[in-house]
Amino acid sequence: MSLWFPRLSTERVLRLRPQTGPFALTLKESNANRIYCLNAEAEQSGLHRGMPFSDARAFCAGLNSQVVDLAADQRFLLVLRRWATRYCPWVGLEGRDGLTLDITGSAHLFGGEVALIADIQRHLARAGISVAIGVAATRGAAWAVAHYAVNPAPVDDAQAALAPLPVAALRLENKTVVALQRLGLRHIGDLIQAARAPLMRRFGPDLLMRLDQALGTQPEEITPLAEPPHYAVRITLPDPIGLAEDVMAGTARLLDQLCRKLVSNGVGARVLQLTLRRVDREAQQVELRLARALHDPARILPLFERAVQGVDAGFGIDQLRLEASRVEQVVQEQISHVAHSKQDRLDDLITRIGARIGLENIQRFLPADSHIPERSFLIAPAAFSTPDGAWGAPPLSRPLQLFPPEGIAGHQPQPPTRFRWRRMGLTVGRAIGPERIAPEWWLEDENWRSGLRDYWRIETREGRRLWLFYTPQAPAWFVHGEFA
């Protein structure tokens, strides 16, 4: 069975944000926006797939459109694939907008092929999804019937059903289809009757392979997608427990099983959920968010201790369930035991503190490639970033403390000899500069709209070492930082 969803992309979007009138999704190909998918109203207006978007707007002035999200379409198709496993266990993907099912031995469970088709159509119509269904003895014939047959009913004789269909129904490349049409071979029946040797010499083995797959003389298997691994384990206790030590012992057993599965798949847990079911059927949940992806039970277990101490066991706990709700790939690397232990201790410390104040609130500074003083660093959560050793020495010295520019009196290009700053009268003893810094024109920054800045290092007789700058476009002086 072949399921083709001709309006998969547009119907996914319209399910989330319903609207009336012509609607289309666009995709940029070869430096031009083209129609990728459209709804029925847009087709009735004369639009079609592959049409340049500028021409489509000329034909249909009221066309609503947006850019297609191929990743979201793929996720939606995977949801449909999972739903289709209710009809048979062998379900595979067919391009970007189709599914293929091996219903051998399962159609009779739904009352036959006709009843199975009706049940699929009824469920998809209720969900607002258009579908064309083809059923045949081979995968290629089912695909051809779903895409090109006028009346896609179950097919027993593949050759008779395929003969009137165009050669494009064999899933051939466009250039091959055009070349066959120029030779007068417009239908699959023409290919069946044609001599095979000339076709082989001119078009290669792919054409005859597709023909044989559709007719069933060459097998074409369906490869179902493997179900994603489920990282969850549980243990049911014969007698209820209530002590924190007993809960930690049970958690240790679960961690050993879970971590073996994580290691075998090369991943580590970032978020762990421990569910403790009490005898009164109430459940207590403990969530552990890790600063790094881990699959070492010896490191993870102590991190549960504080949260387990606060669990209300009630009349006892009779079941423990541990699930890794978020996992990440763990890169295997060769490191020394000294460096590894230091990094492990830091990650565990971040995890412990993050359990109290939140991992997002523990931040670190990272270098940024910018000569603008305020943009020379980034602030990122420590749990979701790695320390960067690329902090290089600046070409010129920078102040230890930066603050928003504070204006002082002065309009000449040379630093003032005396000025007042923060209610202090200061006298310039030494001035080093200027260092000109230009704004980054590709970034919008309100603080740099005044243009160029000429920075000076000022050493005052009162002991203050300040960083001043002068703005030539709008003459003025500002204090921007202070050296240690």
DRENROLO-695734 format. One record per residue (C-alpha): residue number from 1; residue in three letters; x, y, z. Coordinates in steps of 0.05 Angstrom, whole numbers, padded with zeros to 5 digits. Layout:
% DRENROLO-695734
PAMI NUM ala X Y Z
...
***
This chain:
% DRENROLO-695734
PAMI 1 met 00000 00000 00000
PAMI 2 ser 00025 00069 -00019
PAMI 3 leu -00001 00131 00018
PAMI 4 trp 00011 00197 -00018
PAMI 5 phe -00003 00263 00017
PAMI 6 pro -00005 00313 -00041
PAMI 7 arg -00017 00374 00005
PAMI 8 leu 00022 00351 00066
PAMI 9 ser 00061 00416 00076
PAMI 10 thr 00003 00465 00068
PAMI 11 glu -00046 00422 00109
PAMI 12 arg 00005 00418 00166
PAMI 13 val 00009 00494 00168
PAMI 14 leu -00066 00504 00160
PAMI 15 arg -00080 00456 00217
PAMI 16 leu -00042 00502 00263
PAMI 17 arg -00066 00569 00234
PAMI 18 pro -00130 00559 00195
PAMI 19 gln -00146 00609 00140
PAMI 20 thr -00189 00614 00079
PAMI 21 gly -00171 00630 00007
PAMI 22 pro -00112 00610 -00036
PAMI 23 phe -00051 00591 00004
PAMI 24 ala 00018 00566 -00018
PAMI 25 leu 00086 00550 00010
PAMI 26 thr 00148 00572 -00027
PAMI 27 leu 00218 00543 -00033
PAMI 28 lys 00280 00578 -00060
PAMI 29 glu 00311 00538 -00116
PAMI 30 ser 00365 00563 -00164
PAMI 31 asn 00360 00634 -00136
PAMI 32 ala 00285 00637 -00149
PAMI 33 asn 00225 00627 -00104
PAMI 34 arg 00178 00573 -00131
PAMI 35 ile 00113 00543 -00107
PAMI 36 tyr 00129 00482 -00066
PAMI 37 cys 00059 00462 -00042
PAMI 38 leu -00010 00494 -00047
PAMI 39 asn -00081 00482 -00024
PAMI 40 ala -00142 00466 -00066
PAMI 41 glu -00164 00539 -00073
PAMI 42 ala -00096 00558 -00101
PAMI 43 glu -00100 00501 -00151
PAMI 44 gln -00168 00524 -00173
PAMI 45 ser -00138 00593 -00187
PAMI 46 gly -00091 00562 -00238
PAMI 47 leu -00029 00554 -00196
PAMI 48 his 00014 00492 -00195
PAMI 49 arg 00076 00464 -00162
PAMI 50 gly 00143 00490 -00188
PAMI 51 met 00111 00554 -00213
PAMI 52 pro 00153 00617 -00201
PAMI 53 phe 00125 00655 -00142
PAMI 54 ser 00125 00721 -00179
PAMI 55 asp 00081 00691 -00234
PAMI 56 ala 00036 00661 -00181
PAMI 57 arg 00024 00730 -00149
PAMI 58 ala 00008 00758 -00218
PAMI 59 phe -00044 00703 -00230
PAMI 60 cys -00073 00706 -00160
PAMI 61 ala -00068 00773 -00125
PAMI 62 gly -00101 00748 -00061
PAMI 63 leu -00051 00691 -00052
PAMI 64 asn -00026 00681 00020
PAMI 65 ser 00042 00649 00026
PAMI 66 gln 00100 00633 00071
PAMI 67 val 00166 00597 00066
PAMI 68 val 00163 00521 00074
PAMI 69 asp 00194 00488 00135
PAMI 70 leu 00222 00422 00109
PAMI 71 ala 00245 00399 00177
PAMI 72 ala 00176 00409 00207
PAMI 73 asp 00145 00372 00148
PAMI 74 gln 00192 00314 00160
PAMI 75 arg 00173 00311 00233
PAMI 76 phe 00100 00312 00215
PAMI 77 leu 00111 00255 00165
PAMI 78 leu 00145 00215 00220
PAMI 79 val 00084 00225 00264
PAMI 80 leu 00040 00198 00208
PAMI 81 arg 00087 00139 00199
PAMI 82 arg 00080 00123 00272
PAMI 83 trp 00005 00128 00267
PAMI 84 ala 00004 00082 00206
PAMI 85 thr 00036 00025 00247
PAMI 86 arg -00034 00012 00274
PAMI 87 tyr -00049 -00022 00207
PAMI 88 cys 00016 -00061 00199
PAMI 89 pro 00085 -00064 00230
PAMI 90 trp 00123 -00052 00165
PAMI 91 val 00117 00023 00149
PAMI 92 gly 00171 00061 00111
PAMI 93 leu 00179 00131 00083
PAMI 94 glu 00167 00146 00010
PAMI 95 gly 00201 00211 -00007
PAMI 96 arg 00180 00276 00027
PAMI 97 asp 00105 00265 00024
PAMI 98 gly 00089 00191 00025
PAMI 99 leu 00089 00126 00063
PAMI 100 thr 00093 00054 00040
PAMI 101 leu 00061 -00003 00079
PAMI 102 asp 00068 -00078 00073
PAMI 103 ile -00003 -00101 00090
PAMI 104 thr 00009 -00174 00073
PAMI 105 gly -00027 -00214 00126
PAMI 106 ser -00058 -00154 00161
PAMI 107 ala -00112 -00129 00112
PAMI 108 his -00161 -00183 00134
PAMI 109 leu -00159 -00156 00205
PAMI 110 phe -00196 -00095 00181
PAMI 111 gly -00245 -00131 00135
PAMI 112 gly -00204 -00133 00071
PAMI 113 glu -00167 -00083 00028
PAMI 114 val -00228 -00041 00010
PAMI 115 ala -00248 -00034 00083
PAMI 116 leu -00177 -00018 00102
PAMI 117 ile -00173 00038 00051
PAMI 118 ala -00239 00066 00075
PAMI 119 asp -00216 00065 00148
PAMI 120 ile -00151 00102 00130
PAMI 121 gln -00188 00154 00090
PAMI 122 arg -00239 00165 00145
PAMI 123 his -00186 00177 00198
PAMI 124 leu -00144 00223 00154
PAMI 125 ala -00205 00263 00131
PAMI 126 arg -00223 00274 00203
PAMI 127 ala -00153 00302 00214
PAMI 128 gly -00158 00347 00153
PAMI 129 ile -00105 00311 00112
PAMI 130 ser -00114 00294 00039
PAMI 131 val -00089 00226 00016
PAMI 132 ala -00086 00184 -00047
PAMI 133 ile -00080 00109 -00034
PAMI 134 gly -00054 00056 -00080
PAMI 135 val -00057 -00019 -00066
PAMI 136 ala -00021 -00069 -00111
PAMI 137 ala 00022 -00131 -00109
PAMI 138 thr 00087 -00091 -00114
PAMI 139 arg 00113 -00029 -00083
PAMI 140 gly 00125 00006 -00149
PAMI 141 ala 00056 -00010 -00175
PAMI 142 ala 00023 00016 -00112
PAMI 143 trp 00062 00081 -00117
PAMI 144 ala 00043 00089 -00190
PAMI 145 val -00031 00076 -00176
PAMI 146 ala -00032 00126 -00118
PAMI 147 his 00001 00181 -00158
PAMI 148 tyr -00027 00172 -00228
PAMI 149 ala -00088 00127 -00229
PAMI 150 val -00156 00160 -00240
PAMI 151 asn -00191 00108 -00197
PAMI 152 pro -00139 00082 -00147
PAMI 153 ala -00174 00017 -00128
PAMI 154 pro -00137 -00046 -00105
PAMI 155 val -00099 -00077 -00164
PAMI 156 asp -00092 -00151 -00175
PAMI 157 asp -00061 -00151 -00244
PAMI 158 ala -00002 -00102 -00241
PAMI 159 gln 00013 -00104 -00315
PAMI 160 ala -00059 -00088 -00335
PAMI 161 ala -00063 -00031 -00284
PAMI 162 leu 00004 -00001 -00304
PAMI 163 ala -00003 -00004 -00379
PAMI 164 pro -00046 00060 -00388
PAMI 165 leu -00005 00101 -00338
PAMI 166 pro 00049 00150 -00361
PAMI 167 val 00122 00130 -00358
PAMI 168 ala 00132 00180 -00301
PAMI 169 ala 00095 00131 -00257
PAMI 170 leu 00157 00088 -00255
PAMI 171 arg 00193 00139 -00210
PAMI 172 leu 00242 00160 -00264
PAMI 173 glu 00283 00223 -00271
PAMI 174 asn 00252 00280 -00310
PAMI 175 lys 00305 00278 -00365
PAMI 176 thr 00291 00203 -00375
PAMI 177 val 00216 00216 -00379
PAMI 178 val 00226 00271 -00431
PAMI 179 ala 00272 00227 -00473
PAMI 180 leu 00222 00170 -00472
PAMI 181 gln 00166 00215 -00493
PAMI 182 arg 00207 00241 -00552
PAMI 183 leu 00215 00169 -00574
PAMI 184 gly 00140 00160 -00572
PAMI 185 leu 00142 00116 -00509
PAMI 186 arg 00090 00155 -00468
PAMI 187 his 00057 00099 -00428
PAMI 188 ile 00084 00041 -00388
PAMI 189 gly 00049 -00006 -00436
PAMI 190 asp 00093 00020 -00492
PAMI 191 leu 00155 00003 -00451
PAMI 192 ile 00130 -00067 -00436
PAMI 193 gln 00122 -00081 -00511
PAMI 194 ala 00187 -00048 -00531
PAMI 195 ala 00252 -00086 -00541
PAMI 196 arg 00293 -00086 -00478
PAMI 197 ala 00363 -00086 -00509
PAMI 198 pro 00357 -00017 -00543
PAMI 199 leu 00328 00012 -00479
PAMI 200 met 00386 -00016 -00439
PAMI 201 arg 00438 00013 -00486
PAMI 202 arg 00406 00082 -00488
PAMI 203 phe 00380 00092 -00417
PAMI 204 gly 00422 00044 -00375
PAMI 205 pro 00397 -00007 -00324
PAMI 206 asp 00356 00041 -00281
PAMI 207 leu 00298 00045 -00329
PAMI 208 leu 00289 -00031 -00335
PAMI 209 met 00301 -00040 -00260
PAMI 210 arg 00243 00007 -00244
PAMI 211 leu 00199 -00029 -00295
PAMI 212 asp 00215 -00097 -00267
PAMI 213 gln 00203 -00073 -00196
PAMI 214 ala 00135 -00047 -00215
PAMI 215 leu 00117 -00112 -00251
PAMI 216 gly 00143 -00155 -00194
PAMI 217 thr 00198 -00192 -00232
PAMI 218 gln 00251 -00157 -00188
PAMI 219 pro 00239 -00152 -00113
PAMI 220 glu 00236 -00085 -00077
PAMI 221 glu 00234 -00089 -00002
PAMI 222 ile 00203 -00041 00048
PAMI 223 thr 00252 -00018 00101
PAMI 224 pro 00214 00005 00162
PAMI 225 leu 00245 00057 00207
PAMI 226 ala 00271 00032 00272
PAMI 227 glu 00235 00058 00334
PAMI 228 pro 00278 00107 00373
PAMI 229 pro 00308 00076 00436
PAMI 230 his 00268 00087 00499
PAMI 231 tyr 00312 00102 00559
PAMI 232 ala 00269 00083 00618
PAMI 233 val 00274 00027 00670
PAMI 234 arg 00232 00011 00731
PAMI 235 ile 00230 -00036 00790
PAMI 236 thr 00169 -00060 00830
PAMI 237 leu 00184 -00076 00902
PAMI 238 pro 00152 -00134 00940
PAMI 239 asp 00148 -00093 01004
PAMI 240 pro 00141 -00017 01009
PAMI 241 ile 00202 00024 01029
PAMI 242 gly 00206 00092 01062
PAMI 243 leu 00278 00106 01081
PAMI 244 ala 00320 00151 01037
PAMI 245 glu 00376 00099 01040
PAMI 246 asp 00330 00047 01011
PAMI 247 val 00307 00094 00956
PAMI 248 met 00379 00109 00938
PAMI 249 ala 00395 00035 00936
PAMI 250 gly 00338 00023 00887
PAMI 251 thr 00359 00083 00846
PAMI 252 ala 00429 00054 00842
PAMI 253 arg 00402 -00011 00812
PAMI 254 leu 00361 00028 00761
PAMI 255 leu 00420 00072 00743
PAMI 256 asp 00463 00012 00728
PAMI 257 gln 00412 -00015 00679
PAMI 258 leu 00398 00053 00647
PAMI 259 cys 00471 00072 00639
PAMI 260 arg 00488 00006 00605
PAMI 261 lys 00435 00022 00553
PAMI 262 leu 00461 00093 00546
PAMI 263 val 00533 00069 00537
PAMI 264 ser 00512 00018 00484
PAMI 265 asn 00481 00074 00442
PAMI 266 gly 00537 00124 00453
PAMI 267 val 00494 00176 00488
PAMI 268 gly 00491 00208 00557
PAMI 269 ala 00433 00233 00598
PAMI 270 arg 00422 00308 00607
PAMI 271 val 00355 00305 00643
PAMI 272 leu 00334 00246 00688
PAMI 273 gln 00265 00236 00717
PAMI 274 leu 00257 00191 00779
PAMI 275 thr 00185 00173 00794
PAMI 276 leu 00169 00142 00862
PAMI 277 arg 00100 00110 00865
PAMI 278 arg 00070 00104 00934
PAMI 279 val 00023 00051 00958
PAMI 280 asp -00035 00101 00957
PAMI 281 arg -00022 00108 00881
PAMI 282 glu 00004 00178 00889
PAMI 283 ala 00072 00192 00856
PAMI 284 gln 00131 00234 00876
PAMI 285 gln 00177 00259 00821
PAMI 286 val 00250 00279 00825
PAMI 287 glu 00281 00314 00765
PAMI 288 leu 00356 00318 00757
PAMI 289 arg 00385 00364 00704
PAMI 290 leu 00458 00352 00690
PAMI 291 ala 00510 00402 00669
PAMI 292 arg 00540 00351 00620
PAMI 293 ala 00514 00289 00586
PAMI 294 leu 00534 00231 00631
PAMI 295 his 00527 00156 00630
PAMI 296 asp 00569 00140 00691
PAMI 297 pro 00524 00115 00748
PAMI 298 ala 00578 00128 00801
PAMI 299 arg 00577 00203 00784
PAMI 300 ile 00501 00209 00775
PAMI 301 leu 00478 00173 00838
PAMI 302 pro 00505 00223 00890
PAMI 303 leu 00471 00280 00853
PAMI 304 phe 00403 00249 00870
PAMI 305 glu 00416 00248 00944
PAMI 306 arg 00393 00318 00962
PAMI 307 ala 00327 00313 00924
PAMI 308 val 00312 00243 00951
PAMI 309 gln 00320 00268 01022
PAMI 310 gly 00260 00314 01011
PAMI 311 val 00213 00261 00983
PAMI 312 asp 00149 00247 01022
PAMI 313 ala 00145 00171 01023
PAMI 314 gly 00075 00170 01055
PAMI 315 phe 00057 00099 01075
PAMI 316 gly 00113 00071 01032
PAMI 317 ile 00140 00068 00961
PAMI 318 asp 00127 00005 00921
PAMI 319 gln 00153 00024 00852
PAMI 320 leu 00212 00064 00824
PAMI 321 arg 00217 00087 00752
PAMI 322 leu 00278 00123 00722
PAMI 323 glu 00275 00155 00654
PAMI 324 ala 00326 00195 00614
PAMI 325 ser 00279 00246 00583
PAMI 326 arg 00334 00282 00546
PAMI 327 val 00398 00250 00519
PAMI 328 glu 00457 00276 00478
PAMI 329 gln 00513 00244 00440
PAMI 330 val 00576 00233 00481
PAMI 331 val 00641 00243 00443
PAMI 332 gln 00694 00192 00462
PAMI 333 glu 00760 00227 00475
PAMI 334 gln 00828 00207 00502
PAMI 335 ile 00844 00249 00563
PAMI 336 ser 00888 00244 00624
PAMI 337 his 00859 00223 00690
PAMI 338 val 00882 00289 00722
PAMI 339 ala 00847 00336 00673
PAMI 340 his 00786 00291 00670
PAMI 341 ser 00777 00290 00745
PAMI 342 lys 00781 00367 00749
PAMI 343 gln 00729 00376 00695
PAMI 344 asp 00684 00323 00726
PAMI 345 arg 00686 00358 00793
PAMI 346 leu 00668 00425 00760
PAMI 347 asp 00610 00394 00722
PAMI 348 asp 00583 00360 00785
PAMI 349 leu 00589 00426 00823
PAMI 350 ile 00549 00462 00769
PAMI 351 thr 00496 00407 00772
PAMI 352 arg 00490 00413 00848
PAMI 353 ile 00485 00489 00847
PAMI 354 gly 00438 00487 00787
PAMI 355 ala 00391 00441 00824
PAMI 356 arg 00380 00499 00873
PAMI 357 ile 00381 00561 00830
PAMI 358 gly 00372 00534 00759
PAMI 359 leu 00425 00514 00708
PAMI 360 glu 00410 00575 00666
PAMI 361 asn 00431 00621 00722
PAMI 362 ile 00502 00594 00725
PAMI 363 gln 00538 00632 00669
PAMI 364 arg 00607 00639 00641
PAMI 365 phe 00642 00689 00596
PAMI 366 leu 00663 00669 00526
PAMI 367 pro 00706 00708 00477
PAMI 368 ala 00674 00742 00418
PAMI 369 asp 00707 00766 00354
PAMI 370 ser 00694 00840 00358
PAMI 371 his 00737 00902 00369
PAMI 372 ile 00678 00938 00402
PAMI 373 pro 00693 00936 00477
PAMI 374 glu 00622 00918 00497
PAMI 375 arg 00619 00862 00445
PAMI 376 ser 00686 00829 00459
PAMI 377 phe 00653 00775 00503
PAMI 378 leu 00589 00734 00508
PAMI 379 ile 00552 00709 00569
PAMI 380 ala 00527 00638 00562
PAMI 381 pro 00499 00586 00611
PAMI 382 ala 00557 00544 00636
PAMI 383 ala 00517 00479 00630
PAMI 384 phe 00503 00489 00556
PAMI 385 ser 00571 00515 00534
PAMI 386 thr 00644 00495 00538
PAMI 387 pro 00700 00539 00563
PAMI 388 asp 00738 00571 00507
PAMI 389 gly 00813 00579 00513
PAMI 390 ala 00817 00629 00456
PAMI 391 trp 00822 00689 00502
PAMI 392 gly 00879 00726 00471
PAMI 393 ala 00915 00787 00496
PAMI 394 pro 00883 00850 00466
PAMI 395 pro 00926 00890 00419
PAMI 396 leu 00923 00948 00469
PAMI 397 ser 00908 00946 00543
PAMI 398 arg 00836 00948 00564
PAMI 399 pro 00807 00971 00630
PAMI 400 leu 00789 00922 00684
PAMI 401 gln 00720 00954 00694
PAMI 402 leu 00673 00977 00639
PAMI 403 phe 00610 01017 00652
PAMI 404 pro 00561 01057 00608
PAMI 405 pro 00593 01120 00580
PAMI 406 glu 00590 01179 00629
PAMI 407 gly 00595 01248 00599
PAMI 408 ile 00646 01300 00623
PAMI 409 ala 00659 01371 00602
PAMI 410 gly 00701 01382 00540
PAMI 411 his 00694 01392 00465
PAMI 412 gln 00765 01395 00439
PAMI 413 pro 00800 01334 00407
PAMI 414 gln 00855 01336 00460
PAMI 415 pro 00838 01309 00529
PAMI 416 pro 00818 01363 00579
PAMI 417 thr 00871 01381 00630
PAMI 418 arg 00820 01385 00686
PAMI 419 phe 00750 01355 00690
PAMI 420 arg 00698 01333 00740
PAMI 421 trp 00674 01261 00743
PAMI 422 arg 00628 01231 00796
PAMI 423 arg 00632 01295 00838
PAMI 424 met 00708 01291 00838
PAMI 425 gly 00755 01343 00809
PAMI 426 leu 00811 01308 00771
PAMI 427 thr 00875 01334 00739
PAMI 428 val 00906 01298 00680
PAMI 429 gly 00978 01277 00693
PAMI 430 arg 00990 01233 00632
PAMI 431 ala 00949 01218 00569
PAMI 432 ile 00964 01161 00521
PAMI 433 gly 00927 01157 00455
PAMI 434 pro 00887 01162 00414
PAMI 435 glu 00862 01093 00394
PAMI 436 arg 00808 01100 00342
PAMI 437 ile 00752 01049 00342
PAMI 438 ala 00700 01049 00286
PAMI 439 pro 00629 01023 00295
PAMI 440 glu 00608 00957 00264
PAMI 441 trp 00561 00981 00211
PAMI 442 trp 00528 00913 00201
PAMI 443 leu 00501 00913 00273
PAMI 444 glu 00447 00958 00301
PAMI 445 asp 00474 00988 00366
PAMI 446 glu 00443 01051 00396
PAMI 447 asn 00505 01064 00437
PAMI 448 trp 00549 01071 00375
PAMI 449 arg 00505 01116 00332
PAMI 450 ser 00551 01175 00347
PAMI 451 gly 00602 01145 00300
PAMI 452 leu 00678 01139 00310
PAMI 453 arg 00709 01140 00379
PAMI 454 asp 00780 01162 00398
PAMI 455 tyr 00800 01127 00462
PAMI 456 trp 00852 01154 00511
PAMI 457 arg 00885 01125 00572
PAMI 458 ile 00885 01179 00626
PAMI 459 glu 00927 01178 00689
PAMI 460 thr 00905 01231 00738
PAMI 461 arg 00946 01263 00793
PAMI 462 glu 00894 01239 00843
PAMI 463 gly 00910 01166 00827
PAMI 464 arg 00852 01150 00781
PAMI 465 arg 00869 01113 00716
PAMI 466 leu 00810 01123 00668
PAMI 467 trp 00791 01104 00597
PAMI 468 leu 00762 01164 00560
PAMI 469 phe 00737 01171 00489
PAMI 470 tyr 00722 01230 00444
PAMI 471 thr 00668 01230 00390
PAMI 472 pro 00691 01273 00330
PAMI 473 gln 00623 01273 00295
PAMI 474 ala 00588 01303 00356
PAMI 475 pro 00645 01333 00397
PAMI 476 ala 00641 01308 00468
PAMI 477 trp 00681 01269 00520
PAMI 478 phe 00660 01208 00559
PAMI 479 val 00689 01162 00612
PAMI 480 his 00679 01089 00592
PAMI 481 gly 00722 01049 00641
PAMI 482 glu 00773 01048 00696
PAMI 483 phe 00839 01011 00700
PAMI 484 ala 00861 00975 00762
***
